[in-house]
């Protein structure tokens, strides 16, 4: 017998909601941290390739992809890499060219009522298929927020999985 985790049909909606929460937190934190001309690209056009936000700092313009995840996976281990998407290299180059901006990312770890937020350039993760989130990697990113409280109820974004027993319960003994 094996235990199998099956996702709840609501998880897709919860994942979208978590992404919306992350984009909202990122917009607020970028302004708070001195970025200027911060703009949600969805206000211009929905689903811009790669980038969610455009922002400037120190004379540089950034096309920023926001990736928000629960800090821990469904079985309790660290969610150690945030996927940037299948075509992130092509899409980040497209965003850089069309927005005249440096491709960057914001990774947000949500842990119950708290979140941490990190900023980095795509060039930091060129050899990877995602943003490494282990403690050793975090020291290379700019920390925009560390264990700060958010106002969103945990049940609104935390996925639900049902445990289902699969196979014969009789082990042959």
N, C-alpha and C positions, 0 to 999 in steps of 0.2 A: 504494500500500500504506500502511496505517496500523497503528500499534501500539495495541492495546486492552488495558487492564488489567481482568482479571476477578478478582473476589474469591474467596477460598478459603471453602468452606462452614464452616470453623472460625471465621471472623471474628466471627460473631454471638456465639459463646461467649466469644471473647476480649474483645469489647466489654463484655459483661456482667461479666466478671472485672475489667476495668479499672475499671468503675463501682464494683464491690465494694471494690476496693483504695482508690479515692478516698474512699468513705464511711468506711472504716476510718481512713485517714490524717486525714480531717477531724475525726472524733470525738476522736482523740488530740490533734490540734493545738489544737482549741477549748479543751479542758481545760487544756493546757499554757499557752495564752495568756490564761487567767483567766476564761473563760466558766464559768458554773455551771449546774447542773441540765441538763446536756447529755444528750440522749436520742435514740437512733435510733428514729424513728417506725415502722420496720418491726417493732420489738419489740411495738408496740401493734396495728398493722394493716399488712399488706403493701400497697404501692403507694398510699400516701396521695397525694392530688392535690397536685402541686407540691413539697411539702416532704419532705425525707429526714430532717432533724434538727431538733429544737427545742432552743434554748439561751438562756441569759439572761446579760446583762452590764450592769452599772451600772443596775440596776432596769428594764431593757428586755428583752422576750422576743422572740426571733427565730424565724421559721419559715424554715428554710434549705434551699434546693435545691442539691445538690452536682452539679457538672458536671465530669467528668474526661475529658480528651482527651490524645492524643499531641500534643506541642507542634508537631510538623511533620507536614504532610500526606504522603500516599503518594508524591508527586512531589518532596518536599523543601521546599516553601514553608511559611511559618508558617501554622498553623491559626489564623486571625485572628479567628474569631468562634465562640463556643460557643452553640449553639442551646438555648433554654430550653423548647422544645416548642411545638406548634401553638397550644395554648390557654393559654399561660402567664399571660396577663393575667387571665383568668377564674379559673384555678386558683390563682394567687397571692392573689387577692382572697378566694377560698373559704378558703384556708389561714389568711389573716390573720383572717378572721371566726371560723372554727371553732376556731382555736387561740389566739385573742386575742393575736396576735403580729404583728410587723413583718415583711413578706416580704423575704427576703434571699437571697443566693446565695454559694456558694463555687465558684470556678473553679480547677481544678488542671491545670497543664501538666506532663505526664510526658515526660521526655526521657531515654530509656535507663534508667540506674540512678538518675536524679535527678528531683526534682519541685520545683515552685514552687506556692504556694497563695495565692489572693487572696480577700478577703471584701468584699462590697459590698451595698448595699440595692437592691432592685428599682427604686426611684425613680431610680437612676443610669442605668438602661438603658431607661427608658420609651419613648423614641423609636426604639428598635432592636428587632429580632427576636431578639436574642441579646446575649451579653456580648462586647464588643470586647476583643481580646487583643493589639492592637498596643502597642508600647512607650509611645506617647503616652497610651493609655488606662490603662495599668497604674499610672501615677502618681496616679490618682484613687481607687484601691482600697487597702484595708488589706492589706499583705503579711503573711501569717501564716507563710510559709516561702519561702526563696529558695535554689534549687539545693541542696536537702538530699537526702541519699542515702536510698533506700528499699531494702527487702530482697527485692523480688519479681523473679523472673527475667524479663528483657525478652521472651523468646519466649512467655511465658504470656499477654501482653496485646497484643503488636504484631501488627496485621493483616498478612496475607500476600496479595499480588496476583500473579497470573501474567500475563506479557506474551504476548499472542497477536497474530500478524501477521494482518491482515484485508485482503482485496482481492487483486488480481492483482500478482504479483511482477514481471511483465513491464511495464515503464513505456512500452512502445511505441517504444523506440529501436532 
